[in-house]
Amino acid sequence: NKGIGEMSFLLALSGGIDSMVLSDLLIKLQKDYNYSLFFIHVNHNYNNLCNIMEKFVIEYSEKINVQLFIENISVSDTDNFESTSRVMRHKIFNNILSKYKIDNILTAHHQNDQIETIFMKIEDGADWISKVGIRRKNDKIRRPMLDMEKEKIMSYANINNIKWIDDPSNMDTSFRRNNVRLNKIPKILRKNQEFKSDILNISKKNEDKLKSIVNKIPTLKNQVVIKDDDEFILINKNEFLLFSLEEIKLFFYYYIEKKINYKIKVKSRSFWLQFINFMNYGKTGKSFFIDELRILVNRNSLFVCKNTFITEIDREIRFKD
């Protein structure tokens, strides 16, 4: 409901070429649209260059007079560095948004990132929802460069004399994404020049399918919800079991979590299959937990609420993702 001149944005600024190009574009556009702009730099502390990049970002922000937030993290889970650090960053971003009443987070993900992500989802045998890939818009995150090729970002940086720092860890193929970007995808492209467009078509097809189901959520709600308020939802179990796995999953993400005001962490396909199995075979009075969201089964219904809504916990089954 705000005009762009009333909005505020928090850009994740690493000091690499992608975020430095996006920062340059935002500064130029700010002159016309007069929005508020802030930077956040997260120092991952995984090599000596991290402090150099932090100093570079500080000096750049001071030069163009943009308020910069600095946060430090340390990731011990080196086997899953990318995923773990992403979760930590997003927690930091959301805390700053909440504290300073900033409207949106901006990240510099681009088309090549999208192709790498979908390729890895295909390798993992993920479901079609995961093959939508990186979302242009996800809650308060916006990714304005997602359709931009890396080559155009590099060209813009060179033409506009933008300075940045290359992180040598991006060349470390022990990280899965780096191996995909530097080895696997170039090898495929040598045999199939249509590979990138094929991958992006998969994303577009699945994105359209996702939008179709999300648009059906109000209709699905009318089919299964017996009663609801801000604390609980009563669902017709038999009707709910007629939904596809994807419809059940999206019903939780797009309706239940918003109605009860509880953010559900992303769950695997096997987790949702466990939940469907619980609905089919769980006895009356048994409970299933989705994080701190509790689902109590009755003969013909499901009672969904935050766990704190029920003070006395009896016969329960807790499944962890």
N, C-alpha and C positions, 0 to 999 in steps of 0.2 A: 504493500500500500504506500510505499515511499517513492518519491522521485529520486533519480540517481544522485542528484545534488544533496539529498538528505542522508545518503547512505554512507556507511563506513566499511572499509575492507582491510583485512589483515593478510599480507602477502608472506608466504613462507619463502624466505630468502636465504639460500644456501651459500651464494657466492659463485655458483657454477653458471655456465652460459645460459641455461634455460631460464632460471629465475632472474638473472640479471637482464635478459632481454625483456621479460614480462614486466620487470620493475621500470624499465625505460619506457615501455609502452604506456604503463599506468601513469607515470609522471607527466607524459605528454598529453594524455587524454584528460588528466585532472584539470588542466588549464581551461578546458572547454566545459567540463561537467561538474567541477567543484566538489567532488566527493572527498571524504576523509580517508587518508591512507596511513597504514601502520605496517611495519615489518616485524617479523619474528624469525630469529636465527636460532637453530638448535645445534649446539656443539655436541657431537656424538663421542668425542674423546677416544677415538679408536686409532688415531695415528698423530704424528707431530704436525701434520698439515692442518689439523682441525683448528688449532689456535691461530694459525696464520689466516685461515679463512674467516675466523671470527673477527680478527683485527681488520681485515679487508672490508668486511660488511659494516663494521662500526664506522670506519673512516668514510665509506661511501654514504652511509645514512646521514652522518653529520654534514657532509658536503652538500647534500640536496635537502637537508632540513626535514627529514622524516623520522618520527619517533620509532625507535628500535627496541624490541624486547629480546633479551638474551636468556636462553635456558640451556642447562647442561644435563646430559644424560649419559649413562654408561650401560651398555648392553652386554650381559654376561652370556646370553644364549647365542653363541657364535654359529651354531648349526642352523638357527632360524633368525639370523640377524635382521633381514629385511622386514619380516613380519613383526617381530618384537619391537624394533625401533619405530615402525609405523604406528603401532598401538600407543607407544609412549608419546610420540609427537602429537598425535590427534588428541590425546588427553590434555597435553599442554595447550594446544590451540583452543580447545573448547573452554578451558579454564580462563584463558585471556579474553575470549569472546564474552564470557559471562561477567567477568570482573569489570571490563571496560565498556560493556554494552556495544560491542562491535557487531555489525550485521553478518558479514560473511568472511570465510577463509578463502584465499585464492592460492592455488598451487600451479606449478608450471609443467604439469604433465603434458606430453605431446603425442602425436600419432605413433611414433616409433615405440613409445612406452606402451601404448595400447596394443600394438601388434605383439610385442614381447609377452604381455600379460595374457592375452588370449591364447597364444601358442603354448604357454606353460599350463593353462587350464586344460587345453586339449591333451597335452602330455599326461596330465594327472587324471584324465577321465572324468573331469568335473561335469556337473549337470549343466543344462543349457542356460540357466540363470547366471551361473558363474561366467559363462562364455559371452555375456554382455560385455564383460571386461570392466575397465575403469569407467565410472559414471561421470558424465559432465556435471551433474548436479546430484549431490548426495547430502541430505540434511542441509547444513550451512556451508558445505564445501562447494566451491565452484572451480571449474578447470577450463578457463577460456581458451587455452592453446591446444586442446585435445585433438583438433582436426589439422593442426599444423605439423608439417613434416620437419624432421630434424635439420634437413638441408636448408630449409627456408629460415630457420632460427639462426643457423650459422651464418647464412648470407646477410641477414639483418644485422647481426652483431658486427660483422666485418665492415659493412657499409656505414654503420653508425658509430664506428670506433668504440664499441662497448668493451670494457675490460671485465675479465672474469678469471677465476682460478680453476684449472683442471685438477680434479681429485684423482690421483694415481690409483686409488682403490677401485675406480671404475674399470680398470684394466685387469683386475684380479679375477681370473676365471674360476677360482675356487668358489666365488659367489655365483649361485645358479643363474641369476638374471644376466650377469656379465657374460657367462658362458653361452647363454642363449643369444645374446646380442652380437657377440664377437665371433662365435664359431658356428652355432647351429643354424641361425637364420641366413647368414651369408652363404653357407653351403647349400641350403635349399634354394636360395635365389639364383644360384648358378645353374640350377636345373629347371627352375620354374619361375619366370619373371613375373607371373601373375599372382605369386604367393601372397604378397601384401594385400592386394585388392581382394583376394579370396578370404583372407582372415578378417578384413574390415567388413566384408559382406556378411560373414558369420555374426559379427557383432551387431550389425544393423538389423539383421533378421531376428535375432534374439531380443534386441532392444524393443522392436516393434511388438513382439510376442509378450514381453514383460508389460509394456504399456497397456496392451489389450486386457491382460488379467487384472492389472491394477485398476483400470477403469471399471472393471466388473465388481470390485470390492463392495460397493454399496448394495448391489443386487445380491451378492453372496451373503452379506450381512443379514439382509431381510429373510434369506432362506433358512438361516441357522440360529440366529440370536433370539433367544426367548425373552431375556431381560438383561439390561446393562445399566451401569452408572459409572462414576469415576473410580469406584473401588473394586467392582467385580463385574464379570460377564457370565451369563448362564447360556450355554450352547446346547442345541439339540444334537446329541452325539451321533445318532443314526444318520441324520442329514449331513453332518460334517464329514462322516466317513465316506460319503459319496464324492467328496472333492478329490481332485488329483493331489499328489504329493506337493507339487508346485503351488497349487491354490491354497493348501493348508499352510505351507511355509509363508507365502506372501500375505495371507490373512493375518498371521501373527505379526509380521513386520509392518504392514501398512494399516491395520485396523486396531488390533488388540493393544500393541505397544503405545499407540497414540491415545487410545481411549483410557487406558489405565495410567498413562504417563510413566512408562517404564521402558528403557532402552534395552532391547534384547541383543546380546552379542551374536555375531554370525556363527551359525551352526552348520555342521557337515550334513551331507545327504544321509549318512548312516544314523545320525542323531534323530533326524526326522522320521526315519523308518522305525526306530525304536519307539518314538512317540505314537506312531500309527499302530504299532503292535500293542502298545499299552492301551490305546483306545479300544482295540478289538478284544483284548483278553484281560485287562485289569479288572479286578473285582471291586464291587461297590465299597467306597471308603478309602481306596488306595489313592496315592498321590504320585504325580509326575512333576519334576522340577525342570524348568527352563531358566537357568540361573536362579534368581530369587522370585521367579514367577511360579506359582503353584497351580496345578490343575488337578482337581479332585474329580474322580469318576463316580457317577451314579449309574443306575441301570440304563437310563436312556438320556442322560445329560452329562455335561462337563461344567464344572464350576471353576472359573479362572479368576485368580486374584494375586496380588502381591503376597508373599509368604508372611509378611508382617500383619496382614489383615486377619490371619488366623493365629491365635495365641497358643492354642493347645494342638500340638502335633501328635497324631497317632499313626497307625500303620502306614508306612510310606516307602516308596521306592525312589531313590535318587539316582538318576542317570547323569553322568557327566560327559560333555562332548570330548 
